[in-house]
């Protein structure tokens, strides 16, 4: 059974892209196959734009997380000491350094600095 392009596809696709779904997953959720979804993107600018906008924020977040992983970062941890009746007695905040991740560095360099 073929599905037809519906006016709400751009809005629905954008929401799914914001949640991190891939194009083939979005196509499945919309009730069609990947080939039809690709055709719809070619034929409907509003769908292409909605997907682009929906993917923008998640892509930026992943890029920022990858960068942090590649260069290392510091996190604050709260250590809670419990007293009687399991109530917090003392809370200590500790800074912990997360070492740079070599795999993240390689991935970043291969994708951002191929010529080097």
KAWOVEN-V506580 format. One record per residue. N is the residue number from 1. PHI is phi in radians with two decimals (* if undefined). BURIAL is b if it has 9 or more other C-alpha atoms within 8 Angstrom, else e. D_FIRST is the distance of its C-alpha to the first C-alpha in Angstrom with 1 decimal. Layout:
N;PHI;BURIAL;D_FIRST + N;PHI;BURIAL;D_FIRST
This chain:
1;*;e;0.0 + 2;-1.52;e;3.8 + 3;-1.74;e;6.6 + 4;-1.82;e;9.8 + 5;-1.10;e;13.2 + 6;-2.01;e;15.1 + 7;-1.05;e;19.0 + 8;-1.52;e;19.4 + 9;-0.99;b;17.7 + 10;-1.03;b;21.2 + 11;-1.11;e;23.0 + 12;-1.14;e;20.6 + 13;-1.13;b;20.4 + 14;-1.06;b;24.2 + 15;-1.07;b;24.8 + 16;-1.18;b;22.8 + 17;-1.13;b;24.7 + 18;-1.11;b;27.9 + 19;-1.49;e;27.2 + 20;1.64;e;27.0 + 21;-1.21;b;23.3 + 22;-1.50;e;22.4 + 23;-0.96;e;19.8 + 24;-1.19;e;17.4 + 25;-1.24;e;17.9 + 26;-1.09;b;17.4 + 27;-0.99;b;14.1 + 28;-1.10;b;13.0 + 29;-1.16;e;14.6 + 30;-1.42;e;13.0 + 31;1.64;e;9.5 + 32;-2.31;b;8.7 + 33;-1.63;b;10.4 + 34;-1.11;b;14.0 + 35;-1.09;e;13.8 + 36;-1.13;e;11.9 + 37;-1.10;b;14.3 + 38;-1.12;e;17.2 + 39;-1.07;e;16.3 + 40;-1.06;b;16.3 + 41;-1.15;b;19.7 + 42;-1.18;e;21.1 + 43;-1.55;e;20.2 + 44;-2.22;e;21.2 + 45;-1.01;e;24.6 + 46;-1.12;e;24.4 + 47;-1.25;b;21.7 + 48;-1.00;b;23.8 + 49;-1.14;e;26.9 + 50;-1.11;b;25.4 + 51;-1.11;b;24.4 + 52;-1.03;b;27.9 + 53;-1.16;b;29.7 + 54;-1.12;b;27.8 + 55;-1.47;b;28.7 + 56;-1.01;b;32.3 + 57;-1.12;b;34.0 + 58;-1.04;b;32.5 + 59;-1.11;e;33.3 + 60;-1.12;e;36.8 + 61;-1.14;e;37.4 + 62;-1.17;e;36.4 + 63;-1.06;e;38.6 + 64;-1.13;e;41.5 + 65;-1.16;e;41.1 + 66;-1.09;b;41.1 + 67;-1.07;b;44.2 + 68;-1.02;b;46.0 + 69;-1.11;b;45.3 + 70;-1.25;b;46.6 + 71;-1.79;b;49.8 + 72;1.57;b;50.5 + 73;-2.83;b;51.0 + 74;-1.99;e;52.9 + 75;-2.13;e;51.6 + 76;-1.72;e;53.7 + 77;-2.00;e;53.7 + 78;-1.80;e;55.2 + 79;-1.84;e;57.2 + 80;-1.87;b;58.0 + 81;-1.73;e;61.1 + 82;-1.60;b;61.0 + 83;-1.84;e;64.1 + 84;-1.02;e;64.9 + 85;1.02;e;62.1 + 86;1.05;e;59.5 + 87;-1.62;e;60.1 + 88;-1.02;b;60.0 + 89;-1.80;e;63.6 + 90;-2.58;e;63.2 + 91;-2.07;b;60.4 + 92;-2.01;e;60.9 + 93;-1.74;e;58.7 + 94;-2.18;e;58.6 + 95;-1.47;e;57.2 + 96;-2.18;e;55.4 + 97;-1.58;e;54.6 + 98;-1.72;e;51.4 + 99;-1.10;e;52.2 + 100;-1.05;b;50.2 + 101;-1.79;b;47.4 + 102;-1.07;e;47.8 + 103;-1.08;e;44.1 + 104;-1.10;b;43.3 + 105;-1.10;b;46.0 + 106;-1.07;e;44.8 + 107;-1.05;e;41.2 + 108;-1.05;b;42.6 + 109;-1.13;b;44.9 + 110;-1.11;e;42.4 + 111;-1.64;e;40.0 + 112;-1.88;e;42.5 + 113;-2.42;e;45.4 + 114;-0.99;e;44.2 + 115;-1.19;e;47.3 + 116;-1.79;e;49.6
